[in-house]
Amino acid sequence: MEIRTARPGDATALAELHVACWAETYPGLVPAEEIARYDRTFRLRQWEQQIAKGTSRIMIAPGAGFAQVGPQRETALAARGYVAELYALYLTRAAQGRGLGRALFAAALGPAPGRLSAMVLDGNDRACRFYETTGARLAERRPERIGDAEITDLLYLWDAAPAP
């Protein structure tokens, strides 16, 4: 499967993948109205802005998934040496279980990722297992809101470069 750096023309494909992955991953974890709120139009604007900004590494496997890694957004984590953050790693259900997630993750990390963090929604057990098998440890549970829904985010930390 082809994995490449996302280009401006990929914003539509990224938006469609993002919506599809949310629809497959989050029912039962996030209320349906919240999943629907992050529709194709919302995601298209998001990806157009992210690509144009150019501050993160966005990799796409067309039709199958994408990953995004960028500078740490939390000052406290950056101060502790977690210089990078995995913003997103999504695969369609049909693309899972073939090593594509690891390949996208490695491509988005680049050659020298350093210490890394990621947030995952509590209950997304597949993502938690993936992070743990690549060397992450669960560091913190954080209550959060998505619209009217109370959820729990899990903070994962890689104290060394992730294992491919």
DAVENKA-V973508 format. One record per residue. SS is DSSP state (alpha for helix, beta for strand, coil for the rest). PSI is psi in radians with two decimals (NA if undefined). BURIAL is 1 if it has 24 or more other C-alpha atoms within 12 Angstrom, else 0. Layout:
ss = (SS:SS)
psi = (PSI:PSI)
burial = (BURIAL:BURIAL)
This chain:
ss = (coil:coil:coil:beta:beta:coil:coil:alpha:alpha:alpha:alpha:alpha:alpha:alpha:alpha:alpha:alpha:alpha:alpha:alpha:alpha:alpha:alpha:alpha:alpha:coil:beta:coil:coil:beta:coil:alpha:alpha:alpha:alpha:alpha:alpha:coil:coil:alpha:alpha:alpha:alpha:alpha:alpha:alpha:alpha:alpha:alpha:alpha:alpha:alpha:alpha:coil:coil:beta:beta:beta:beta:beta:beta:coil:coil:coil:beta:beta:beta:beta:beta:beta:beta:coil:coil:coil:alpha:alpha:alpha:alpha:alpha:coil:coil:coil:coil:beta:beta:beta:beta:beta:beta:beta:beta:coil:alpha:alpha:alpha:coil:coil:coil:coil:alpha:alpha:alpha:alpha:alpha:alpha:alpha:alpha:alpha:alpha:coil:coil:coil:coil:coil:coil:beta:beta:beta:beta:beta:beta:coil:coil:coil:alpha:alpha:alpha:alpha:alpha:alpha:alpha:alpha:alpha:coil:coil:coil:beta:beta:beta:beta:beta:beta:beta:beta:beta:beta:coil:coil:beta:beta:beta:beta:beta:beta:beta:beta:beta:beta:coil:coil:coil:coil:coil:coil)
psi = (2.39:2.31:2.24:2.91:2.35:2.45:2.91:-0.64:-0.14:-0.05:-0.73:-0.79:-0.71:-0.76:-0.78:-0.72:-0.76:-0.82:-0.79:-0.75:-0.70:-0.73:-0.54:-0.56:-0.68:-0.10:2.33:-0.34:-0.55:2.40:2.53:-0.66:-0.50:-0.69:-0.78:-0.54:-0.55:1.14:-3.07:-0.72:-0.79:-0.86:-0.62:-0.83:-0.76:-0.86:-0.60:-0.77:-0.77:-0.75:-0.79:-0.64:-0.75:0.35:-0.05:2.90:1.99:2.09:2.46:2.45:1.68:2.28:-0.08:-0.70:-3.11:2.83:2.59:2.21:2.42:-3.03:2.59:2.30:-0.25:2.07:-0.76:-0.70:-0.70:-0.70:-0.44:0.07:0.07:1.52:-0.35:2.78:2.35:1.88:-0.64:2.51:1.87:2.42:2.52:2.71:-0.68:-0.43:-0.08:2.71:0.25:0.12:-0.02:-0.63:-0.79:-0.72:-0.75:-0.76:-0.86:-0.73:-0.71:-0.54:-0.64:-2.97:-0.51:1.35:-0.52:-2.79:2.50:2.65:2.84:2.63:2.48:2.54:2.24:2.30:-0.27:1.24:-0.62:-0.77:-0.73:-0.80:-0.72:-0.89:-0.77:-0.65:-0.30:0.13:0.09:2.73:2.52:2.11:-0.49:2.60:2.29:2.15:2.53:2.96:2.42:1.84:-2.16:-0.08:2.33:2.22:3.06:2.19:2.53:2.20:2.11:2.49:2.41:2.01:-0.23:2.99:2.37:2.56:2.23:NA)
burial = (0:0:1:1:1:1:0:0:0:1:1:1:1:1:1:1:1:1:1:1:1:1:1:0:1:1:0:0:1:1:0:0:0:0:1:0:0:1:1:1:0:0:1:1:0:1:1:1:0:1:1:0:0:0:0:1:1:1:1:1:1:1:1:1:1:1:1:1:1:1:1:1:0:0:0:0:1:0:0:0:0:1:1:1:1:1:1:1:1:1:1:1:0:0:1:1:0:0:0:1:1:1:1:1:1:1:1:1:1:1:0:0:1:1:1:1:1:1:1:1:1:1:0:1:0:0:1:1:0:1:1:1:0:1:0:1:1:1:0:0:0:0:0:0:0:0:0:0:0:0:1:0:1:1:1:1:1:1:1:0:1:1:0:1)
